[in-house]
């Protein structure tokens, strides 16, 4: 095995410079993983708080066994009949509303969202797409075009004429907040206005696309009724609703199998895209849609073929993941541990003025750090400082959102209450140290009953002398490249957590 220094040098020599690593000044070399823990070349253990790719736990033996068993027999393409393909499609669609019954298997979330756009455009005969501000849907050209998280970095030329950006439905930091009587309807009305304006200019909307809960946007959970009202408006315009479940699907929210189901039984998207957790680290993904849209896509006369999509090995892995979610009752674990973690973090909010908001469902949780609660000024440098210090304590977490000030929790679904308590205690200690060092405790305290009525956050200068400089080397989170991470001075053993 190469030394860490040799690995760094070889990476620098042979891997493209735009492919970043976490903690660039002192990157972590991971050599193995187990459950919710990962281990470096020295055997140091890290708690993985955000790896939503290793959905049922790193190196799960049942998933690994299924992959090896099928690989030893056959791996080929979907032009041959094979039971794994149809059995997996049957099992997968059984988790969805009845209307969503037709599958296209591909290899990544980006491929899935790219295909979803093709389906929408073929079915509607339109071109334009409405996306949410701060959204990220993938790395291929068609998806960079509809991802403000990326194209805003390109300047004025980044946004294409056929792309329309709606406000993120963020009730803490967005246009309509928690004190609004009906933020869901208000945000939906903004989408309606965008459609009306586009139509005045001769544009036609093919699709509205949104993550069921925004991840790169800062762990944003859309308000009740938002998706239903947007879907109604989109359908009247001749377009379709695409629910991107690449980050949040497969039971992460606990109560439901899919994030979009949080909006209620009366909401059914026209297309659902899946990725990351579907194969527990194996590269596979899927697009599920209605029979009507699938037939319109086929009517173009173009065959759709994907060399690796739906191969027997991938389908065997997908089936094993579904089995483990059910067998180990991981949705219940997501609910119980997620509620416990959220409760611990809300206690931190009562204690620490740096914590502006704690929001989450199941094992999808965000902590919005602020320098001033009343103004909701993002504490970007402070968030990065916390992440770096957690890494030193063998806990790996990331921050994202428009200001990179939201701590993101999306751990493997076997994450335990012991893990949650350990991580929350470490955050508590770090926040205490940070507030004492900067005097934020006395500056930023609000009475518990005080409710912010401000509509726009006010930027302010950092209160931490030299802190931004000291952490400037920390690599930003490339949201879709989720980190698989892990901790050591933590007494929880590396064993599969059965729930």
C-alpha positions as CSV (number, residue, x, y, z in Angstrom):
1,X,0.0,0.0,0.0
2,X,1.2,3.5,-0.8
3,X,2.0,5.9,2.0
4,X,-0.4,8.7,2.4
5,X,2.1,11.1,1.0
6,X,2.7,8.9,-2.0
7,X,-1.1,8.6,-2.6
8,X,-1.4,12.4,-2.5
9,X,1.4,12.9,-5.0
10,X,0.1,10.3,-7.4
11,X,-3.3,11.9,-7.2
12,X,-1.8,15.2,-7.9
13,X,0.0,13.8,-10.9
14,X,-2.8,11.7,-12.5
15,X,-6.2,13.0,-11.3
16,X,-7.7,16.1,-12.7
17,X,-7.2,19.2,-10.6
18,X,-10.9,20.0,-10.5
19,X,-11.5,16.7,-8.6
20,X,-11.2,18.0,-5.1
21,X,-10.6,16.2,-1.8
22,X,-12.0,17.0,1.6
23,X,-9.7,18.8,4.0
24,X,-7.2,19.6,1.3
25,X,-4.4,20.5,3.7
26,X,-4.7,17.3,5.5
27,X,-6.9,14.9,3.6
28,X,-8.0,11.6,5.0
29,X,-7.0,8.3,3.5
30,X,-9.8,5.7,4.0
31,X,-8.9,2.0,3.6
32,X,-12.0,0.2,5.0
33,X,-15.4,0.8,6.4
34,X,-18.0,-1.0,8.5
35,X,-21.6,0.1,9.2
36,X,-21.5,3.8,10.1
37,X,-17.8,3.9,10.7
38,X,-14.8,4.3,8.4
39,X,-11.1,3.7,9.1
40,X,-7.9,5.3,7.8
41,X,-4.6,3.7,7.0
42,X,-3.6,3.9,10.7
43,X,-6.7,2.2,11.9
44,X,-8.3,5.4,13.2
45,X,-12.0,5.2,13.3
46,X,-14.3,8.0,12.1
47,X,-18.0,8.4,12.7
48,X,-19.8,8.9,9.3
49,X,-22.5,11.5,9.8
50,X,-23.3,12.3,6.2
51,X,-22.8,9.4,3.9
52,X,-26.2,8.8,2.3
53,X,-24.6,6.6,-0.3
54,X,-23.7,3.8,2.1
55,X,-27.4,3.8,2.9
56,X,-27.8,0.5,4.9
57,X,-24.2,0.8,6.2
58,X,-20.7,0.4,4.7
59,X,-19.7,-3.0,3.5
60,X,-23.0,-4.6,4.5
61,X,-22.5,-8.4,4.3
62,X,-25.9,-9.1,2.7
63,X,-25.4,-6.6,-0.1
64,X,-21.8,-7.8,-0.7
65,X,-22.9,-11.4,-0.7
66,X,-25.6,-10.7,-3.3
67,X,-23.2,-8.9,-5.5
68,X,-20.5,-11.7,-5.4
69,X,-23.1,-14.5,-5.9
70,X,-24.6,-12.9,-9.1
71,X,-21.2,-11.8,-10.4
72,X,-20.0,-15.4,-10.2
73,X,-23.0,-16.5,-12.4
74,X,-23.6,-13.8,-15.0
75,X,-23.4,-10.1,-15.7
76,X,-24.8,-8.9,-19.0
77,X,-27.0,-6.2,-20.5
78,X,-30.8,-5.8,-20.4
79,X,-31.4,-6.9,-24.0
80,X,-31.4,-10.5,-22.6
81,X,-34.2,-11.6,-20.4
82,X,-33.3,-12.0,-16.8
83,X,-35.5,-12.4,-13.7
84,X,-33.5,-9.9,-11.6
85,X,-34.5,-7.0,-13.8
86,X,-38.2,-7.6,-13.7
87,X,-38.2,-8.7,-10.0
88,X,-36.4,-5.5,-9.0
89,X,-38.7,-3.3,-11.1
90,X,-41.7,-5.0,-9.5
91,X,-40.3,-4.6,-5.9
92,X,-39.2,-1.0,-6.5
93,X,-42.5,0.2,-8.0
94,X,-44.4,-1.4,-5.1
95,X,-42.9,1.3,-2.9
96,X,-44.4,4.1,-5.0
97,X,-47.9,5.3,-5.9
98,X,-49.7,3.0,-8.4
99,X,-49.4,5.5,-11.3
100,X,-45.6,5.3,-11.2
101,X,-45.1,1.9,-12.7
102,X,-42.5,2.1,-15.5
103,X,-38.7,1.9,-14.8
104,X,-35.6,2.9,-16.7
105,X,-32.4,1.7,-15.1
106,X,-29.3,3.8,-15.4
107,X,-26.0,4.2,-13.5
108,X,-26.0,7.5,-11.6
109,X,-28.2,10.3,-10.3
110,X,-26.9,12.5,-13.1
111,X,-27.9,9.9,-15.7
112,X,-31.3,9.6,-14.1
113,X,-32.0,13.3,-14.1
114,X,-30.7,13.7,-17.6
115,X,-33.1,11.0,-18.8
116,X,-36.0,12.6,-16.8
117,X,-35.5,15.8,-18.8
118,X,-35.6,13.8,-22.1
119,X,-38.9,12.1,-21.0
120,X,-40.4,15.4,-19.9
121,X,-39.5,17.2,-23.2
122,X,-40.6,14.4,-25.4
123,X,-44.0,14.0,-23.6
124,X,-44.7,17.8,-23.4
125,X,-43.2,18.9,-26.6
126,X,-41.8,21.8,-24.7
127,X,-38.2,22.8,-23.8
128,X,-38.1,25.1,-20.8
129,X,-37.4,24.0,-17.2
130,X,-38.2,25.5,-13.9
131,X,-35.7,24.8,-11.1
132,X,-35.2,26.0,-7.6
133,X,-32.6,28.5,-6.5
134,X,-29.5,26.8,-5.0
135,X,-30.6,23.5,-6.6
136,X,-28.1,20.8,-7.8
137,X,-29.2,18.0,-10.0
138,X,-26.0,16.5,-11.5
139,X,-22.7,17.0,-13.2
140,X,-23.6,16.5,-16.9
141,X,-24.1,19.5,-19.2
142,X,-27.9,19.3,-19.3
143,X,-28.0,19.3,-15.5
144,X,-25.4,22.0,-14.9
145,X,-27.8,24.1,-17.0
146,X,-30.6,23.6,-14.5
147,X,-28.5,23.7,-11.3
148,X,-28.1,27.3,-9.9
149,X,-25.8,25.8,-7.3
150,X,-23.3,25.3,-10.2
151,X,-24.2,27.7,-13.0
152,X,-24.2,30.8,-10.7
153,X,-20.5,30.2,-10.4
154,X,-20.1,30.9,-14.1
155,X,-21.3,34.5,-14.0
156,X,-24.0,36.1,-16.1
157,X,-23.5,33.7,-18.9
158,X,-24.2,30.7,-16.7
159,X,-28.0,30.8,-16.9
160,X,-29.6,29.6,-20.1
161,X,-32.7,31.3,-21.7
162,X,-34.7,28.1,-21.3
163,X,-34.1,27.9,-17.5
164,X,-36.3,29.7,-15.0
165,X,-35.3,29.9,-11.3
166,X,-38.0,29.8,-8.6
167,X,-37.2,30.8,-5.0
168,X,-36.1,28.0,-2.7
169,X,-39.1,27.2,-0.4
170,X,-37.0,27.9,2.7
171,X,-39.2,29.1,5.6
172,X,-36.2,30.0,7.8
173,X,-34.0,32.0,5.4
174,X,-36.2,32.5,2.3
175,X,-38.7,34.9,1.0
176,X,-41.6,33.6,3.0
177,X,-40.8,32.5,6.5
178,X,-42.2,30.6,9.4
179,X,-44.4,33.5,10.5
180,X,-46.2,33.5,7.1
181,X,-49.8,32.3,7.2
182,X,-49.3,29.9,4.2
183,X,-45.8,29.8,2.9
184,X,-46.5,26.8,0.7
185,X,-49.1,28.7,-1.3
186,X,-47.0,31.8,-1.4
187,X,-43.9,30.0,-2.9
188,X,-46.2,28.1,-5.3
189,X,-47.7,31.4,-6.5
190,X,-44.1,32.5,-7.4
191,X,-43.8,29.5,-9.7
192,X,-47.2,30.4,-11.3
193,X,-45.9,33.9,-11.9
194,X,-42.7,32.5,-13.5
195,X,-44.8,30.4,-15.9
196,X,-47.1,33.3,-16.8
197,X,-44.1,35.5,-17.6
198,X,-42.4,32.8,-19.6
199,X,-45.6,32.3,-21.6
200,X,-45.8,36.0,-22.4
201,X,-42.4,35.7,-23.9
202,X,-43.4,32.7,-26.1
203,X,-41.7,30.1,-23.9
204,X,-43.3,26.8,-23.0
205,X,-42.6,24.8,-19.8
206,X,-41.6,21.2,-20.1
207,X,-40.9,20.5,-16.4
208,X,-40.6,21.7,-12.9
209,X,-37.8,19.8,-11.1
210,X,-37.0,19.8,-7.4
211,X,-35.4,17.6,-4.8
212,X,-38.1,16.4,-2.5
213,X,-35.9,18.1,0.2
214,X,-33.1,20.4,-0.9
215,X,-29.7,19.1,0.2
216,X,-27.2,21.5,-1.4
217,X,-29.7,24.3,-0.8
218,X,-29.2,23.9,3.0
219,X,-31.3,20.9,4.2
220,X,-34.6,22.7,3.2
221,X,-37.9,20.9,3.8
222,X,-40.7,22.4,1.6
223,X,-43.7,23.6,3.4
224,X,-47.0,21.7,3.3
225,X,-49.0,22.0,0.1
226,X,-46.2,23.4,-2.0
227,X,-45.7,20.5,-4.3
228,X,-49.4,19.9,-4.9
229,X,-50.0,23.5,-5.9
230,X,-46.9,23.7,-8.1
231,X,-47.9,20.4,-9.8
232,X,-51.3,21.8,-10.5
233,X,-49.9,24.8,-12.1
234,X,-47.3,22.9,-14.1
235,X,-49.9,20.5,-15.5
236,X,-52.1,23.4,-16.7
237,X,-49.0,24.7,-18.5
238,X,-48.5,21.3,-20.2
239,X,-45.5,20.3,-18.3
240,X,-44.6,17.6,-15.8
241,X,-43.3,17.5,-12.2
242,X,-40.0,15.7,-11.6
243,X,-39.2,14.7,-8.0
244,X,-35.5,14.2,-7.5
245,X,-35.0,11.6,-4.8
246,X,-31.4,11.0,-5.5
247,X,-30.3,12.3,-2.1
248,X,-33.3,11.6,0.2
249,X,-35.1,8.5,-1.0
250,X,-35.3,4.9,0.2
251,X,-36.7,5.6,3.7
252,X,-34.4,8.3,4.9
253,X,-37.3,10.4,6.2
254,X,-38.4,7.4,8.3
255,X,-42.2,7.6,8.1
256,X,-42.3,7.3,4.4
257,X,-40.2,5.5,1.8
258,X,-39.9,8.6,-0.4
259,X,-39.3,12.3,0.5
260,X,-42.1,13.5,-1.7
261,X,-44.6,11.6,0.3
262,X,-44.2,14.1,3.2
263,X,-46.4,16.3,1.1
264,X,-49.3,14.0,1.5
265,X,-51.1,11.2,-0.3
266,X,-52.7,13.6,-2.7
267,X,-49.4,14.4,-4.3
268,X,-47.9,12.1,-7.0
269,X,-45.1,13.4,-9.2
270,X,-45.0,12.5,-12.9
271,X,-41.4,11.3,-12.8
272,X,-39.2,10.2,-9.9
273,X,-35.4,9.9,-10.1
274,X,-33.3,7.8,-7.8
275,X,-29.6,7.4,-7.2
276,X,-27.0,7.3,-4.4
277,X,-28.6,5.0,-1.7
278,X,-30.2,2.7,-4.3
279,X,-27.1,0.5,-4.5
280,X,-25.4,1.2,-1.2
281,X,-22.3,2.4,-3.0
282,X,-22.7,0.4,-6.2
283,X,-23.2,2.7,-9.2
284,X,-26.8,2.3,-10.2
285,X,-29.9,4.5,-10.4
286,X,-33.4,4.6,-11.8
287,X,-36.1,6.8,-13.4
288,X,-39.7,5.8,-12.7
289,X,-42.6,7.4,-14.5
290,X,-46.2,6.8,-15.7
291,X,-47.2,4.5,-18.5
292,X,-48.5,7.5,-20.5
293,X,-45.1,9.4,-20.3
294,X,-43.2,6.2,-21.1
295,X,-45.3,5.5,-24.2
296,X,-44.8,9.1,-25.4
297,X,-41.1,8.6,-25.0
298,X,-41.2,5.4,-27.0
299,X,-43.2,7.1,-29.7
300,X,-40.2,9.1,-30.8
301,X,-38.9,5.9,-32.6
302,X,-35.6,6.0,-30.7
303,X,-34.6,2.9,-28.8
304,X,-33.4,3.6,-25.3
305,X,-30.5,1.3,-24.4
306,X,-28.1,1.6,-21.5
307,X,-25.1,-0.8,-21.6
308,X,-24.9,-1.3,-17.8
309,X,-28.4,-0.1,-16.6
310,X,-30.4,-2.9,-15.1
311,X,-27.7,-5.5,-15.4
312,X,-28.2,-8.6,-13.2
313,X,-25.5,-7.7,-10.7
314,X,-26.9,-4.2,-10.1
315,X,-30.4,-5.6,-9.8
316,X,-29.2,-8.2,-7.3
317,X,-27.6,-5.5,-5.2
318,X,-30.7,-3.3,-5.4
319,X,-32.9,-6.2,-4.2
320,X,-30.5,-6.8,-1.3
321,X,-30.7,-3.2,-0.3
322,X,-34.5,-3.3,-0.2
323,X,-34.3,-6.5,1.8
324,X,-32.0,-5.0,4.4
325,X,-34.1,-1.8,4.7
326,X,-37.1,-4.1,5.6
327,X,-35.3,-6.8,7.6
328,X,-33.4,-4.4,9.8
329,X,-36.4,-2.0,10.1
330,X,-34.2,0.9,9.0
331,X,-37.1,3.3,8.5
332,X,-38.0,2.9,12.1
333,X,-34.4,3.5,13.1
334,X,-34.3,6.6,10.9
335,X,-37.4,7.9,12.7
336,X,-36.2,7.1,16.3
337,X,-32.6,8.1,15.9
338,X,-33.5,11.1,13.8
339,X,-35.9,12.4,16.4
340,X,-33.4,11.8,19.1
341,X,-30.6,13.6,17.1
342,X,-32.9,16.5,16.3
343,X,-33.9,16.8,20.0
344,X,-30.3,16.9,21.1
345,X,-29.5,19.6,18.5
346,X,-32.5,21.6,19.5
347,X,-31.2,21.6,23.0
348,X,-28.0,23.1,21.6
349,X,-30.2,25.8,20.0
350,X,-31.6,26.7,23.5
351,X,-28.0,26.8,24.9
352,X,-26.0,28.3,22.0
353,X,-26.8,31.6,20.2
354,X,-24.8,30.4,17.3
355,X,-27.5,27.9,16.4
356,X,-30.2,29.7,14.5
357,X,-32.3,26.8,13.4
358,X,-32.5,23.1,13.6
359,X,-34.7,21.3,11.0
360,X,-35.0,17.8,9.8
361,X,-37.0,14.7,9.1
362,X,-35.7,11.2,10.0
363,X,-32.0,11.1,9.3
364,X,-32.0,14.2,7.2
365,X,-31.1,17.1,9.5
366,X,-29.6,20.6,9.2
367,X,-28.2,23.0,11.7
368,X,-28.2,26.6,10.5
369,X,-25.5,28.6,12.2
370,X,-25.8,32.3,12.6
371,X,-23.8,35.2,13.9
372,X,-26.9,37.1,14.8
373,X,-30.2,35.4,15.5
374,X,-32.4,38.4,14.8
375,X,-30.7,39.3,11.5
376,X,-30.0,35.6,10.8
377,X,-26.6,36.5,9.5
378,X,-24.9,33.3,8.2
379,X,-22.0,32.1,10.4
380,X,-20.0,30.7,7.5
381,X,-16.5,30.8,9.0
382,X,-17.8,29.4,12.2
383,X,-19.5,26.5,10.5
384,X,-16.3,25.7,8.6
385,X,-14.3,25.9,11.9
386,X,-16.7,23.5,13.6
387,X,-16.4,21.0,10.7
388,X,-12.6,21.1,10.8
389,X,-12.5,20.7,14.6
390,X,-14.9,17.7,14.4
391,X,-12.6,16.1,11.9
392,X,-9.8,16.4,14.5
393,X,-12.1,14.5,16.9
394,X,-12.7,11.8,14.3
395,X,-16.2,13.0,13.3
396,X,-16.7,14.0,9.7
397,X,-19.5,16.4,8.8
398,X,-20.0,18.9,6.0
399,X,-21.6,22.3,5.6
400,X,-23.7,23.5,2.7
401,X,-26.4,25.9,1.7
402,X,-26.0,29.2,-0.1
403,X,-23.7,30.5,2.6
404,X,-22.1,27.2,3.5
405,X,-23.2,27.7,7.1
406,X,-25.6,24.7,7.5
407,X,-24.3,21.6,9.1
408,X,-25.6,18.6,7.2
409,X,-26.5,15.3,8.8
410,X,-27.3,12.4,6.3
411,X,-25.6,9.4,7.9
412,X,-26.0,5.7,7.0
413,X,-29.4,4.4,8.2
414,X,-27.8,2.2,10.8
415,X,-26.6,5.4,12.7
416,X,-27.4,4.8,16.4
417,X,-28.5,6.9,19.4
418,X,-25.0,6.4,20.8
419,X,-23.5,7.9,17.7
420,X,-26.0,10.8,17.8
421,X,-25.2,11.5,21.5
422,X,-21.5,11.4,20.9
423,X,-21.6,13.8,18.0
424,X,-24.0,16.2,19.7
425,X,-21.8,16.3,22.8
426,X,-18.7,17.2,20.6
427,X,-20.6,19.9,18.8
428,X,-21.8,21.3,22.2
429,X,-18.2,21.5,23.4
430,X,-17.0,23.2,20.2
431,X,-19.8,25.7,20.2
432,X,-19.1,26.6,23.8
433,X,-15.4,27.1,23.1
434,X,-16.2,29.2,20.0
435,X,-18.7,31.4,21.8
436,X,-16.5,32.0,24.7
437,X,-13.6,32.9,22.4
438,X,-15.6,35.4,20.4
439,X,-18.1,36.8,22.9
440,X,-21.0,35.7,20.8
441,X,-22.8,34.5,23.9
442,X,-23.5,38.0,25.2
443,X,-24.0,39.5,21.8
444,X,-26.4,37.1,20.2
445,X,-28.8,36.0,23.0
446,X,-32.5,36.3,22.3
447,X,-35.4,35.5,24.6
448,X,-37.0,32.2,23.8
449,X,-40.3,33.8,22.9
450,X,-38.7,36.2,20.4
451,X,-39.7,35.5,16.8
452,X,-37.8,37.0,13.9
453,X,-40.0,38.9,11.5
454,X,-37.3,39.9,9.1
455,X,-37.6,38.7,5.5
456,X,-34.0,39.1,4.3
457,X,-30.9,38.1,6.2
458,X,-28.4,40.9,6.7
459,X,-24.7,40.1,6.0
460,X,-22.2,41.2,8.7
461,X,-18.5,41.0,9.1
462,X,-17.1,38.0,10.8
463,X,-16.7,38.3,14.6
464,X,-13.8,35.8,14.6
465,X,-10.5,37.5,14.1
466,X,-8.4,35.3,11.9
467,X,-10.8,32.4,11.9
468,X,-11.7,32.7,8.3
469,X,-8.0,32.7,7.4
470,X,-7.3,29.7,9.6
471,X,-9.8,27.6,7.9
472,X,-9.5,28.9,4.3
473,X,-7.9,25.6,3.3
474,X,-11.0,23.6,4.1
475,X,-12.5,22.2,0.8
476,X,-16.1,23.2,0.2
477,X,-18.6,20.4,-0.1
478,X,-19.2,19.2,-3.6
479,X,-22.7,18.3,-2.8
480,X,-23.3,15.3,-5.0
481,X,-19.8,13.8,-4.1
482,X,-20.9,12.9,-0.6
483,X,-18.2,12.1,1.9
484,X,-18.1,8.7,3.5
485,X,-16.4,9.3,6.8
486,X,-15.9,8.1,10.4
487,X,-14.4,8.4,14.7
488,X,-12.2,6.9,17.3
489,X,-12.4,8.0,20.9
490,X,-15.9,6.8,20.7
491,X,-17.0,3.7,22.7
492,X,-19.6,2.4,20.2
493,X,-18.1,-0.8,18.7
494,X,-17.9,-1.5,15.0
495,X,-20.8,-3.9,14.6
496,X,-24.0,-3.9,12.6
497,X,-26.7,-2.1,14.5
498,X,-29.9,-4.2,14.4
499,X,-33.1,-2.2,14.9
